[in-house]
Structures are given as C-alpha cells and as structure tokens.
Amino acid sequence: MFKAELRSDALKGLINVISTLIDEVKFTISPEGISLKAVDPAHVAMVEINLGKGAFESYEADDTEIGIDIDKVKDVLKLASSGDIISMEQDEGRGRLIFKVGNITRRMNLIDTSSLNDPRVPQLELAASIEVPVTDLQKGIKASESISDHIALTADSDKFELHCDGDTDSVDLVMEASNDVKIVSDGKVSSMFPLDYFSNLIKAIPSDLRVRIELDTDFPVRIVFALAEGNGVVRYLLAPRIEKD
C-alpha cells in the first residue's frame, strides 16, 4: 500500500534528477519514506535518492516496491503549476499508480520491478570536499559546453577549479575558499569526467541549492545535495575519465 501527497515542485526536482540517467526506475517504499538506487545503461553514473515522509504533505505506506516509467510522470507534471499538490495512490489490484492533479486523474500501469536492478553503492573515502552554490557550477557548465566533451575538477585547501580544454579554446571556473565556498582537502586532487553526464545533473539541480562535491584523484566524483526542504537527499556518483599513456 502506498498513498501520498507531494508538492509539484518537490516531485519535479526528484524526477528531473532521475531522468538524467534512466527512463524506468524502481522505488523502494517503507513507512518512513521512499528510496531508489539506479545506474545508467552505460554504467558511467549512479544515483541514490532518499526522500523521508516529512517531504510529503501526507504519507501512508507499507513496505513495497513500485516500478515507474519516468516519462509518464513528466506528463503528469505538465498538468501541475508550481505549488500544486499532487496525490499518488497505488492500485495494487490492477498494478497501477493513480495520480490526481486538481480535477484531473491519471492512471498509469506500473512496471514489473523484477526486471529492474538494485545496484550496490560503492563505499568511497574521498580526499576533498567542496561545498558551493549550484548556480556557480551552472555558469561554469554553460561556458564549457561548446568547448569540449570532458571536464576536469581540481581542488586543494585554497581553491576549487573547473577546467575545460578544447582544440582551440578553454574555460576555467576558479572558486577560492570563502564564507560561500567551503573546502576541506588532504592536498591537491584532480580528476577528469565526461561533460555530458556532469552537465545534465548540474543543470537539473534547482538553482537555489548548494551542493557538496567529494573528489579524489582518478576516483569517481560524488555530488550530494538536499531536496524537499532538507527532507530528501541525493547522492550522485560519476566515474572518472582516465587518460591512457
């Protein structure tokens, strides 16, 4: 059993992040909230999301799993304005999830969860942690997208740098440690990543949020941020692009 009400902005933030990687997802539902773990088809990136019941306007659930087509949920979100309440209720007998937005009801068939993997989350101890406003990263991404297909992230105790180097042009975003930019680092670290994956995630994050970037040399980057006014958390892992000699 699953029955809940959620503001459209919170659901949109959740769906936007998921859709950067996959089209179908398995939600694990408990009386305390919902969670998911998913890997993109190329196994380059992974997302883990936990949304506590405090994120919802109302919430009732037993332990269950539901599989959802993300594009269908996007269609529901097109019906909602900012601040609208979206209700969701599982119809176990018919294998459906029922959405209500105002006086509109949308019923969608659920996906068989046996075909959806439940990946293991790597336990990583990364040397650097950088906390910044996501708007700064979004500007750096916008400046880089026409330059190259990869991006380098570098940090030491004094600054964090985003660098994109193309055949003829380059872009640098340099952020020095300050009240607004928090950096903790065990020395200098640097890794290179595919720009499309990094860009798609950063652009999907609401612009009023801060993000924590956890980084180490030639290790995956972990990007962590809150959703639903702190009642949810997203952890995103992106594998490095390692240059061969």
N, C-alpha and C positions, 0 to 999 in steps of 0.2 A: 504494500500500500504506500502510495506517495501522493500527497496533496499539499500544495503550497501556493503562496502569493509572493511575487517579487516585482520590484520596480523595474520598468523597462530599461532604464539606464544601466542598472546592475547586470541585467541579463545580456544586454548588448555588449558590455565590456567583457563578460565571460565568453560569449560566442565569438567576438572578434579575435580574441587571443587564440582560441581553439582552432578557428578556421585558417589561421596562418600555416597550420601543419596538416590537418586532416579534414575529411568530409564526413566521416562517421565516427562516433565516439560512444564508449560505454561509461555511464555514470554509476558509481557505487553509492548507494543511498543507505543512510542509517538514521536513527532517531536524532542524532546530533548534527547532521548536515550531509552534504554531498561532496564527492571527490572523484577525480579521474586521473589517469596516467595514460599518456599516449605518445607514440613515436611516429614521425613522418615516414612515408613509404621508402625513402632512401636511407633511413636510419642515420640521418645527419643531426637531427634535433629531437628533443623530447620536452614535453610539458607535463607538469604535475600541478593540479589545482585542488585546493580545499576551500570549501565555502560552508561556513558554520551556519547553524539555523538562525543566528542573530542577524544574518544578512537578509532574511525574509520578513515580509510583513506578517505572514502566518505560515506555520510549518507543522505538518503531521506526517510521520513516515515510520515504516518498519524497515528492517534490513532487506534490501532488494537490489536488483540491478536493472537498468534500462538502457537500451541502445537507441541512439538518435541520429537522424540524418541532419547535419548542421545546416545545409541549405534550406531545408524546410523550416527550421527555427528562424532563419533570417527572413523568410517570407512573413512569418508571424510578426517579427519586429517591425516590418514595414507598415504594419497596421497601427502601431503604437506611437504616441507622441512622448516627448521627454516628460518623465514624472508619472506616466500612466502605470497602473497596477496590472500586471499580467498574472492570471491564475493558471495553475497547471494541476491536472489530476490524472492519475494513472487509472485506465480501464483495464484491469487485469484479465477480465473475461474475454475481451476482444483484442488484447495485445495492442492497445492504443494509448497515446498520451493526448489529453484534451486540453487545449489552450483556450482561454477566454480573454478577449481584449474589448472592454466596453460591452457592446451588444453583439459582438461577433464571436462565434465559436468555431475553432479549427480543430479537427480531429485528425491525427496522423498515426499511421502504423509504426510500431516500434521495430527496431532491427534485432535480429537474433544475436544475443551477446556472446554466444559460443564461438562465433567467428571473429570476435574482437580480442586482440591480445591484451594482456595485463603485464606490461614490461617492468623489469626490475630497475629501481632508481639507483644509479651509482653513488656510493658514499665517497665524496671528494673533500680533501682538505686543501684549500687553495690559498696561496700566499698573500694575495692582495684583496682588499675590499674597498670599493669606491661607491659612495652614495651621492647621487646628483639629481637635479631636476630633469625629468624626461624631456622637457622642451628643448634643453640644450643639445641632447643627443639627437632629437628630431631635426634640428637645424643642421647638425653635422652630417646626418644621413642625407638630407636634401641636397647639400652641397656636393656629396660624394657620388651620387647615383649615376651621373653621366661620365664619371672618370674611369672606373674600373669595376671588376666583378668580385673584388675581395677588399677586405679592410683589416687594418692592424690596430690592436688595442695594446697600449703600453702604460704602465704605472710604476711609480716609485713613491717614496714617502711624501714628496713635494707636489707632484702633479700627475694628472691623468691625460693621456693623449689618444685621440682617434686619428689615424692616418690612412689616406687612400692615395695610391700611387698608380697612375696610368701610363700610357706610352708617351704622352707629351705633357700632361698636366698632373697636378697633385693637389690634395686638400689636407689641411691639418686643423683639428679642433683641439686646443690645449686648454685644460682647466686646472688651475692651480688650487692647492688646498686652501680652504677658507671656511667661513661660517656656513656657506651654502654648499660647499664641496668637501665632503668628509672622506679622507683617505687613510687607510691603515695598510702598510705593506712591509713585508720582510725583504726589502731590497727591490731591485728593478726586475719587472716581469714583462713579457711581451708575447703575444700570440696573434696569428692571422686567422680570419674567418671569412666564409662566403658572405658577400654583402647582401645578397637577396634574402637569405634567412634572417640575418640580423636586422635588415631594414624592415621587413614585413612585421616582425614582432614590435620593434620600437614604434613604428607608425600606428600600431593597433592599441598601444597603451594610452589611456586618457591623459590629456596634456596637463592636468592639474596634479599629477602624481610625481613622486620621487621613486627612483629605482636604485637598487643595490647591485653592483656588478662585482662578481667574485672571479678573480683572474689568476692564472699562473702560466709560466712559460710552456708552450706546447701542450696545454691541457684544455679541456672544454671550458668555456665561459658559462658561469651560472648567473642568470639575471632574475632578481627577486623583487616583487612589488605587491602591494596590497590592492584589494578590490572591495567594493561594497562597504565603504567607510570603515575599513580595517577588519571587517568580519570574514574576509577571504584573503587567501594568499596564493600567488602564482610563482612557481619555480620553473625556469626555462633553462635547459642545457643545450649548448650548441658546440658541436665537435670542431676542433681546430683544423685549419688547412695547413699541413706541414710541407714546407718546401723541400724537395729532394735535391741532394748534391749532384 
